[in-house]
Each structure stands twice: as C-alpha cells, then as structure tokens.
C-alpha cells in the first residue's frame, strides 16, 4: 500500500459514496477493478478508511449527539428513545455479520455481483419512491422500536456488495412510513456503530499483517474520505429534500449496466 495516488482515489470514492444510496463498497470494488489494483490487497484498506466517513457525521451533527448525551444524563425520554432505536437497528448487523463474515468477505472480490446489485437496487429505489406513503413526521426518537428493528434487518441486505447500506436503510425506513429526511438521517446515525463495528472486526482479524507503510496509507485515505464526506452529506440532504432519490436510482442503473458491459468486454 505504498502508492499515494491510490489511497487518495479510493478515499475520494469512499467519501463520495458512503452516505449516498449507491454503495460505497461496490464502488470501491469497481474502482479497484477498473484501475487494475489488487483487490485482495486493498480490501482491508477499503474498510479501514470508513472511520473517516464516520467522523464526518460526528462533526456535522455534533449538536445532535451532544444533545442526546446531555439527555441521557438527565434520563430524558427522547434521548433514551433515540439511542434505543439505533441500538435495535444495529443488533441485526452484529448477529448476521459475525455469523456470515467469511461468506461476506468472499463476495467482496466479485465485481459482477456489484454490477447486478447496483441495477436491482436502482429499480428498488424507483419502486419505493413511487409507492411509499410516509406517515411518520417526527424525528429518529419517534421511529419506534419495531420499525427500528425492521430497518436494521433490511440494512443486513447491504452485506451483499453493491446493495448500499445507506440505500437499504433509507428505503427500508421509507417503506415503513418514515419521511425522506428522517430516513436519511436515521441512516447517517446508524452508520456510526455499523461502520465502526465492521472496521473493528476487520482490523482485529487482519490488523496484525499491517505494516507502518500500510498505516500511513490508511491515514491518507481516512483524511480524504473525511473531507469529501463533509461536503457530500450536506449536498445529499439538500438534493433529497428537493428531488427525492430518483436521480440516484437512475445513476445506479446506468453505472451497473456500464460495469456489466465493461466486465463482459475484458
């Protein structure tokens, strides 16, 4: 992992795609294929730079996290509900991720799976956008325990590369009646424990093999993904509030079809 250009490129891809419903993992896999990188060599890097994107959410929404922390100290009902809802949504990822970790890792090297998942996910977004009927107008604390657990189960589908963790959680929330903005923010906050857990697991399993040069490379990708995600998240919320998720759906379909065509012509 000594090339400085590669971590910058992959850091940009991670920062741009992590919170958009287009699959950051899928784009990182396609990027490694397209640019001729060694997919196995960069697989751990792709996971290890995710905390950069997590930090972007902590910075952008620090007031929310601070308010929740103060609310927990005061045992406020809304703060407790906020945390409980996120924990309930996080639990399925822990259980299924640990149970099927080896099978999930095997899929991370399959670019064709990514391409098909992009297309199918794009169609799913268009369907949900067309037929979902939001009924929930409150915040994350008001989503409810049942819906939070169901959203967490839907998030697990994103363990298939190309599905998109943010896309699955947002669509799941909308399908259960949560309005767009709250669905997007639920996805942002759920990313903090989910991505942190995934990174910790991979570093625990493979971290001993990392060299000093590898850690420097990861640090570059971390910083780049953090800076890019700061900009992208703000723009994403604005686009979703004004135009919905259809632009991302069509992008997924076009990108997936182009990837299949390219893979078939190699």
Buried (B, 14 or more C-beta within 10 A) or exposed (E): BEEEEBBBBBBBBBBBBBBBBBBBBBBBBBBBBEEEBEBEEBBBBBBBBBBBBBBBBBEBBEEBBEBBEEBEEEEBEBBBBBBEBBBBBBBBBBEBBEEBBEEBBEBBBBBEBBBBBBBBBBEBBBEBBEEBEBEBEEBBBBBBEEBBBBBBBBBBBBBBBBBBBBBBBBBBBBBBBBBBBBBBBBBBBBBBBBBBBBBEBBBEEBEEEBEEEBEEBBBBBBBBBBBBBBEBBEEBBEBBEEEBBEEBBEBBBEBBBEBBEBBEEE
